[in-house]
Amino acid sequence: MQLDLNLLTVLDALLEEGSVAGAAQRLRLSSPAVSRNLGRLRRLTGDDILVRTGRTMTPTPYALAVREQVGELLRQTREVLAPSRELDLAGLDRVFTLQCHDALATALAPPLLAGVAGSAPGVRLRFLPEAAVDTDELRHGRVDLEIGADVPALPEIRHETAGHDRFVVVLRRDHPYADRLDLPAYAAQPHVLISRRGRLTDPVDHLLESHGLRRRVLAAVGTTATAAHLIARGLAVATVPELTWRPLIEAFDLVTAPLPIPLPSPPINCAWHQRYDTDPAHVWLRDQVRAAVTEVVRQS
């Protein structure tokens, strides 16, 4: 059976107005058009809907029985087809899963949680570390938002740049080259890389090669905390994004030096699946992340 939802609108008007002329005026249709729809309703339901009693029309027992149900169906239809975009933050009860590098989570979590807790106390955040390989977590809905420097390749994954970081060299406070790190000295130091895939090279190596230099990579580690610990306990250095590393620099009493070779400022990108484009709660979450990034950048 093919149902025409417009018939519900006509039926509701007929039951409310009690006449074809009244329903036509309410719907801004002609009386013949409403009469045709009444005929369709009668054939569909097997009921007269309205019957003439003198100069007026009287609803049948069936019509009286379904009047409230018809009104409720129309209300539900309007909610489905024209959903409200108003968000009740005080009553929002939802868990959002964010996936990002551990340094980024360390830097963003305090301002992000403060903003979320202050406006939506029923919202909880789950921070997951970056996976060692690319995954489809966004596509399958297991992650709501990925935050990092990568730009998604899939067309259904949306993204925006919330801010930019800057690369610096991080060393222990009493490192012999803490205040005189030129390019040859930088290349001569033992280096620690942070790589979720365990890579022992990165774009810095290609830049050094263009200057006729090579560096010695001491180790590749999977977390920034491990890297910071190695740097604090030895002579190794690391090239890191300063803003997101700031909490670790303070916690391990490290210092930074300008990077003696130009590297583009790494973006802080937020990526999500397109099905959340207009979801009010997800839009609000992205606003909160953007505000947290802005605060981290402002503190630099």
N, C-alpha and C positions, 0 to 999 in steps of 0.2 A: 504494500500500500504506500503510495506517495502522498505525503502529508504536506499541506501548504500552511506554514505558520501564520500567514496573513489571515487565515480563516479564524484563528484564535482571537486576533485583534477585532475582527468583525463580530464574532460571537460575543466578546466582552462588551463591545459597544451596544449591541442589540439588547443584551441583558440589562445593561445599566440604563439605557434610554427607553426601552420598552416599545420602540417603534423603528421602522425602517427609516423614516424621515429624520428622526432624532439621531440615529446612528450615523446616517449620511452626513449630517451637519457636524457631528463630533469628529468624524474621520476625514472631513473635507472631500467627500466623494459624492458622486451623483446618486440619487435614490435608485435608479435602475441598476447601477453597479452593486449597491448593497443588496438589492433584491436578488440579483444573480448569485451573490455569495451566500445569501440565506438559502437559496435553492440547493446550492452545493452542500451546505451544512446539513440540510434535511436529508439529502440522498446519502451523505456520509454516515450520519448518526441513526437514520431511520426514525427520526422524531421531528415533529413540526416546529419545535423550538418556541415559536410565538404563534398564537392563534387569535383570530379576531373575535372580540366580544363587543358587539355594538360598534362604537366608533373608536375603540381602543384595542390594543393588542395585549394579550395576557400570556405570560410564560407558562410553559408546560411543567408538570412535575419534574421531568428530567432536567429542564433548563434551570429550575430553582435548585435542584440538587447539585448541579455542577458549577453554579455561579462562582462560589468562592474558589473552587479548584481552578477555574479558568483564570481568575485574577491572579492567583498564586503562580500559575504556570507562566503567565506573561511577565510577572515580576522576576521570576527566576531566569527567563529568557533574556530579559534586559540586563541582568547581572552578568550573564555569560557573554553576551554579545557587546556590551558596553560596560566593562568592569570598572569599578571605582579605582582611581589611582592614588587615593588618599591612604597614607600609611600611619597606622596607630603604633608609634614606637613604644609607648608605655606598655602596650599589650602584646608586642611582637615576641613570639617564643620560637626561636629558630637557632640552629647550629650552622655556622658557616665554616667551611674548610678552606684554608689558605695554604698554598704550597710555595715555599721560597727557600733560598739559601739561608743557612743558619745565622750568618752575620746580619742579613737583612731582617730576619725575624727578631734578632736581639735588639736591633736599632729601632724597628717599627713597633714592636709589641707594646712598649710602655705608653707612647702617646695614643696608639690605636685603641688599646684596651681602656684607657682613661676616657676617650671620646665615646666609645660604645657603651661603657658602663654608666656614663652620665646621662645618656639619652634613651637607651634601650636596655634596661637591666635584665630582661629575659633572654637576651642574645648571648650565645656562647661562641667562642672562636676556637677552632682546632688548627694548630700550625703543624704542617707536615714538612719534612725535609725534602729537598730536591732528590729525585730518583737518579740512579746511576745511568739510566737509559731513558730515552724519550718515551712517554706513555700517552695513553688516550684518556687520562683521568678527567679532563675537562669535557671531552665529548660524551663520556659515560656518566657524567654528573657526580663523580666521586670527589671532585675538587670544584669549588665554586670560583676560586680566583687564583691564578698563578702570578707571582710577582718576581721579576728578574730582568735581565738585560736582553733576553732572547725575544725575537719577533716571530710570532707563530706563522707557520707556512700554510696551514689549512684555512680555506676561505670561510668556514663557518666559525672560526675562532676570532672574536673581536679583540682589539687591544687599544690601549692608549698609553701615552708616556706621562707618568705622574711627576717626573723630575729627573735630574741628572746628578751623578756623583762625579768625583774626580780621583784620578790615580795618584798615589804617593808611595814612597818607600817607607816601610815600617821596620824599625830596628830597636834593640834594647837600649835603654837610656845611656849606658856607659860604653856604647859601641865606639871603637876607635875612629870610625868614619861618620859618626852621627852628625857632625857639623861641616864636613868637607867631602861630600859624596859627588864627585864629578863622574862623567860617563865611564872612563876606564876603571875607576875605583868601584863603581856600581857593578860593572861586568865581572870584576875580580872577586866579588864576595860570593860565598855559598848562598844559594837561593832555595827557598821553600815555595812550592806551588800548591795552590788549593784547587783540586780538580775532583769532581764527583766521578769522573771516569778514570782517574789515575794517570792523566796525561803528564808527560815530563817536558813538554814544550808548549809554548803559547805565542801569541803575536809579538811579544817582547823579543823573542829569539830572532825572528825575521828582521826586526828593526836593528838589532845589534849586528847581525850579519851584514846589513847594508853599510855599517860603519867599520866593518872589518873586525868585529869583536865577537867573542863567544862567552857565555857564562856557564858556571858549573851549578847544575841543579842537584841539590843535596837530597831532596825527597819531594814526593807529591803526596799530599794528605787530603782526606775527605772532608775535614771540618776546619773551620777557622779557629776554634778553640785549640785544636792540636797544633796548628801552625803558630798561634800566638805563644803557646807554651814552649815550643822549640826555639822561637826567636828570643824569648825572655831568658832562656837558659844557655844560649850559645851566641855565635857570631853570625848566624844566618840572617838573611833579610828576606822580605817579601814585598811584592808589588801588589797593592790592594786598593780598593775603593775606600777613600778616607771616611766619608760620612757614615757608611754602614759599619765600618770597623771601629768607629769612635768608642763605643762601649768596651770593646776588647782592648783597645789601646790604653784606656784609663784603667781597666781592671788588671792588666798585666804590667802596668807602669812602663809602657813603651813610648817611643817618640817617632815622629815622622820627619822625613826629609823630602824635598821636591824631587820628583822623578826627572832625571837628567836626559830624558828622551821623550819626544812628544807622543802621547797616546790620546785618542779621542775620548771625550768624557763618556763614561758608560751610562746608558739610560736606565731608568727604573720604570719598567713597563708592567702594566696590569693586563692580564689576558683572561677572557671568559668566553663561554659558549654563547652563541647568538640567541639561544632560547631565553637567556636572562636579560636581553637588551632592555626590555621595558618592564621587567619585574621591579616593582617599587622598592622592595626590601634589598634587592641586589644593587639597584641604582644607589640607594642610601649607603650600602657597604662600600661601593667604589668611591663615593664621596668621602667616607671616613678614611679610607686608605690614602686618598689623595691629600687630605688634610694632614694625616700623620707624616707623609713624605715631606710636605711643605714645612712642617714643624722641625723635622730632622735637618732639612737644608738650612732653615733659618738659624739654627743653633750653631752653624759652622762659622 
